[in-house]
Amino acid sequence: MSKRFTSTAKWDDAWFRNLDPKYKLFWVYILDRCDQAGVWKEDFESVEWHTKQVFNKAEILSVFNLGDKKRIDEFKPGYWFVPDFISFQYGQLSTACKPHMFVLGLLRKHEIKGYPKGIQTLKDKDKDKDKDKDSVVNGVNLPTWRGSVKR
């Protein structure tokens, strides 16, 4: 079972406060049910069963993407990405942090396009000067997976 950080300040955020209760419930549900990279595989049967609410996909996407803030991105059919999820849960991702490696692997697996946060700090970049360059996918440096797995 995954454990997540949650912001108690969301209840003071005007955006969240003004949501219909049905959509507040959906937002909490999707944050709890997405994977460690913030990707939710669309499953309206499950969300409707758990919440006892009926949701319309187009309406949800319009509610959560009003104005200039995109809170949910359907990056490929049936898969939704919460762009702020990673920075809230992990801060800045680093290839030097083992738990972050799993998240980086999920980003690669899902082929997330345009993830806005870099994964290396200035300190990490200085350490990596002598190493091979990492691959760059959609503006995000991802580690190159080399060698065999130790058993």
N, C-alpha and C positions, 0 to 999 in steps of 0.2 A: 504494500500500500504506500503510495506516495504521500509525502507531507509537503505542504506549501506554506510560504509566507502569505499573509493577507494584510491588506492595509485597512486599519480601522478608520482612517481618514476618508475612505471612500464615501462614508455616510455624510460627510461635510462637503463633498465635492458637488457643486451645483449640477453638473452633468448627470451624475448618478442619482442625486436627490430628486431630480425632475423626471426620471424614468418612471414609466408605469411599473407597478410592482411585478408584473409578469416578466418584464424585461430585466429588472434587477435580479430576479430569480434565474433567468437564463444566463446572465453575465456571471453570476457566482457559479452556476453549474458548469459553464464552459471552462472557467478558470480551474475548477476542481478536476475536470475530466480530460483536459488536454494532456499531451505527453510532456516530457521534460523540456522540450524546445518550444512549447506553446502552440502545438499543432493539435487540432481536434478533427478527428475523422467524423464527418457528418453522420449523425444517427438521430434523426428526429423521432423515431419510434421510442428510443430510450429516453431522450430528454422529455418527451411528452408523458411517458409512463411515470418517470420519477417526479415530475413537477405537477402533473395533473393539469397541464395547460396545453393549448394547441398553438403551434407556431407556424408562421409563414416565412419561408426562407428569404424572399425578396424584402419583406417588411423588416425582418431582423437586420439584414445587411444595410438597409437604409437608416434604421434607428441607430445602429452602432457606427455609422460612417457619415454622420451629419457634419457639415462644416468642413474645416480643414484638418480635423483629427480623424484618422482612420484607425479604429480600434480593432476591427476584424478584417482580415484580407483573405478572400477565397483565392488562394494562389494556384490551385488546380481543381478541377471538378471533384467535389466531395471532400476537400481538405481545406480547413480554415486555419489561419495563422493569427495569433494575437501578438502584434509587433512589440508591445512593451513588456511582454511576459518575461523574456530572458533578462533584460536589464533590471527588472524589479526583483526577480528570484535570485540572480547570480551576480549582479553588477556587471563589470566588464569581463568577458570570457578570456581565458588564458590557456594556451596549450601546455603551460607548466602545471596546471591544476588537474589532477586526475578526474575528479567529478565533472569538470567542464568538458573533458574529452568525449564523454558519452553524449553530451548536448551537441557538441560540434559534429559528431558522427550522425546524429539525427538531422541536423541542418543539411548535411551532405546527402543523406538518404532521401530527404524530402525535396532536395534541390530548391531550397528556399531562395527566392530571387530578391535581391536588394535588402538583405538584412542590414539595418542602418548602423549597427555598432561594430567597431573593429574588435578583434580578439586579442590584440597585443598591446601592452602598455609600452611606453618609451623604454622602460627598463628592460622589458623582454626583447625589444627590437635590438638594443645594444648587445644583449647576450647572443642573439642569433646572427650577428654579422658574419661570423665565420662558417655558419651552417649553410646547407643548401637552401635555396629559396623555397618558401611554401607556395602551394598553388593558390591562385586567386580565382574565386568563383563569385561573380556578381558583386565585385567590390569588397568581398570578405576574404581575408587570408585564411585558408584552411590548411592544416598540416597534411603533408604527404605521408601516406601510410606505407612504411617500408619494413622489410624484414619479416621474420616469422613470429608467431605468437609463442611465448614461453609457456610451458606446461609444467 
